[in-house]
């Protein structure tokens, strides 16, 4: 046996914050040139946006005011070139920001996907699929928004505001107090409108969700609705939802309508105040600036409003992104699976051995001191009511969980610590509800394992009696079937799952209620396939119904997490115990669930 190798780092080895910081730092250091060019574009764009105002002052004061036309065209072309350079630098800034943001996004998703693969099966059992998908998609998008639409723009706009203030101070130092008041007033107003609009946007999303939910329920339950003639009540409820949606949309429209009016009014007030103070009027408040300086001051004050309004929006974007980042931190704080892989030697002469096995989900004990011995090539069936612990026992044998206490041995090895590639060659699993993946028939049988040859795929399909059915499909084994298994019945899906289980020629088969919910004809077809694949293999199967037991050498009956009876069918009936009672109940029409 080789030295044990850890599959994952110790539990809780990386927090969410360190995962995010690590991803950002790795991308920024790996793309240092782009980062430097981005910073250069930010600084250059700030300067390029300020320069036209000084050119305007020069044109007016040095040419128009003195009646000189010499050099005006040169300065005008320089003005246009500066405006063009400003737009080009803005494009460069957005392009570099997007590139870095997408790289961070890809790196972060890769890290989260890796972390997802390291989590135990218990996490997936207790966490809804939609919750996991949300964390990997919309929550990760929050990091991109934080970087591209948040922090970078905040830095850029802060430099713009600082540059504008410095320029205005150089032109009219006595106006600095007016400029500071303008910044505060514009920011407060912008922040108020953005918060109110965001609040109503959330209401709109909730209302849309409610409308979609109603439509889905209405269409799904249309037979019941028609049967009980409740269409008027449905129309009334739908109209109420529409009115709620309309009210929230109108609320957003009101704020959207008022916002530019308020901003334009504030801009006009501050520009008028600045002009009144700057125009030579003989007043003690007058600064007596030249016409060119007045034009430059007016232009710069007008430009000052845009980055301040943007800052209010960007701070809100950052605040929204922080909620997604907090959820990523929660995900990253999930402890990874404490599994140590061992390259173990398989004993071809051994079967399944379970000794003093106990297991609990949290504080709830599911299995208690289970002992089982299933020799090689024996067909063993576990029977019991729902909640007896049958599926948990199978999951432990499959290596999905680590036993709380006791030991499991399959062909002389521990399935939990066996490397995945060896575990698939040792154990084939047929779940009660097979999962069909988006791909071809062949890909679904081999489970994207390139080590499985096409001949092995076809041999497995022929063994379970699916070859003719597959060849009758439009493209045979290369037919795309998708998640819904289009074109296949439930029985054919189960047969496909059986082919998947044996394609690697495993020594042990685990069958979880393989004929659940099937009609008699389909059930017999699946039974025939199980008989065909069961030769020279150890089979461990689960059955709720005694009628679902097929060719069992030994039957083990479970109750309350314990194996209470074991033996052949004839032996158990002769004992007149649990098995005999179950048989009588089933014959009387009682469902054992």
ABEGO torsion letter per residue (X at the ends): XBBBBBABBBBGABBAAAAAAAAAAAAAAAAAAAAAAAAAAAAAAAAAAAAAAAAAAAAAAAAAAAGBABGAAAAAAAAAAAAAAAAAAAAAAAAAAAAAAAAAAAAAAAAAAAAAAABBAAAAAABBAAAAAAAABAAAAAAAAAAAABAAAAAAAAAAAAAAAAAAAAABAAAAAAAAAAAAAAAAAAAAAAAAAAAAAAAAAAAAAAAAAAAAAAAAAAAAAAAAGAAAAAAAAAAAAAAAAAAAAAAAAAAAAAAAAAAAAAAAAAAAAAAAAABBAGBAABAGBBAAAAAAAAAAAAAAAAAAAAAAAAAAAAAAAAAAAAAAAAAAABBBBBBBBBBBBBBAABBBBBBGBBBBBEABBABBGBBBBBBBGBBBBBBEBBGAGAAAAAAAAAGABBBABEBBBBGGBBAAABBAAAAAAABBBBBABBBBBBEBAAAAAAGGBAABBAAAAAAAAAAAGAAAAAAABAAEAABBAEAAGBGBBAAAAAAAAAAAAAAAGBABBBBBGAABGBBAAAAAAAAAAAAAAABGBBBBBBBABAAABBGBABBBBBBGGBBABBEBAAAAAAAGBAAAAAAAAAAAGBBBX
